[in-house]
Amino acid sequence: MHELAITESIVESVEGRVHGAKVLRVALVIGKLSGVVPDALRACFELCAEGTVMEGAALDIEETPGRARCRDCDAQVELLDTIALCPCGSANLAMLSGNELKIRSVEVV
């Protein structure tokens, strides 16, 4: 489960920037095509935050859909997985969103 390693990195990253302040909430953006399972990340969060300034913090996750622009017909399409075709039949797609994994905000006291 790579979500454990990802969650450990998130906790380390936040701890390194809050300078000991108590963290109340962490908001993440996770793309549906990122390969990260939000429920697995949630399950790891409490464990990884234990004993840190993030212990007891709420975790908010916004999932972004996969979107791409067809380089052939310029249409925008929603992607359900990484193997996708435009309705015009082209596979020449430029990813617009869906691969994200980022910390949107951190609320501290």
C-alpha positions in Angstrom: 0.0 0.0 0.0 1.8 3.1 -1.2 -0.7 5.3 0.5 1.2 4.7 3.8 4.4 6.1 2.3 2.4 9.0 0.8 0.7 9.8 4.1 4.1 9.7 5.9 5.4 12.2 3.4 2.4 14.5 3.9 2.8 14.4 7.7 6.6 15.1 7.4 6.0 18.0 4.9 3.4 19.7 7.1 5.4 19.2 10.3 8.4 20.8 8.6 6.4 24.0 7.8 4.2 24.6 10.8 7.1 25.1 13.3 5.5 23.2 16.1 2.0 24.8 15.8 -0.9 22.4 16.5 -2.5 21.4 13.2 -6.3 21.3 13.2 -7.1 20.4 9.6 -5.3 19.3 6.5 -6.9 19.7 3.1 -5.7 17.7 0.1 -6.5 17.5 -3.6 -6.2 14.1 -5.1 -6.9 13.4 -8.8 -8.9 10.4 -9.7 -6.1 9.3 -12.1 -3.3 9.8 -9.6 -3.3 6.1 -8.4 -4.0 7.2 -4.8 -7.0 5.7 -3.1 -8.5 8.4 -0.8 -10.0 5.9 1.6 -6.7 4.1 2.1 -5.0 7.5 2.7 -7.6 8.4 5.3 -7.0 5.1 7.0 -3.3 5.8 7.2 -3.6 9.4 8.3 -4.6 8.8 11.9 -1.8 6.3 12.3 0.9 8.5 10.7 -0.3 11.6 12.6 -0.1 9.9 16.0 2.4 11.6 18.3 2.9 14.6 16.0 1.5 18.1 15.9 -1.1 16.7 13.5 -2.6 14.1 16.0 -6.3 14.6 16.0 -6.4 16.8 12.9 -9.2 16.5 10.5 -8.4 15.4 6.9 -10.4 16.9 4.1 -9.9 15.3 0.6 -11.2 16.9 -2.6 -11.1 14.5 -5.6 -10.6 16.1 -9.0 -11.9 14.3 -12.1 -9.6 13.3 -15.0 -9.9 15.8 -17.8 -8.0 16.1 -21.1 -8.1 18.1 -24.3 -8.0 16.4 -27.6 -5.1 17.7 -29.7 -6.8 16.7 -32.9 -10.4 18.2 -32.5 -9.8 20.5 -29.4 -12.7 18.9 -27.5 -12.4 18.5 -23.7 -13.2 15.1 -22.4 -13.6 13.5 -18.9 -11.3 10.6 -18.3 -12.4 7.6 -16.2 -9.0 6.0 -16.5 -5.6 6.6 -18.1 -6.5 4.6 -21.2 -8.9 7.0 -23.0 -10.1 8.1 -26.4 -11.8 11.3 -27.5 -15.3 10.8 -28.9 -13.6 11.7 -32.3 -11.6 8.5 -31.9 -8.2 10.2 -31.3 -5.9 9.1 -28.5 -3.9 12.3 -28.9 -4.9 13.8 -25.5 -3.3 16.4 -23.4 -4.0 15.9 -19.7 -5.6 18.9 -17.9 -6.4 17.4 -14.5 -6.7 14.2 -12.6 -3.1 13.4 -11.7 -2.9 15.9 -8.8 -1.8 15.0 -5.3 -1.2 18.2 -3.4 -1.7 19.8 0.0 -4.2 22.6 -0.6 -4.2 24.1 2.9 -3.3 23.5 6.6 -5.2 25.0 9.5 -3.2 25.6 12.7 -3.7 27.1 16.1 
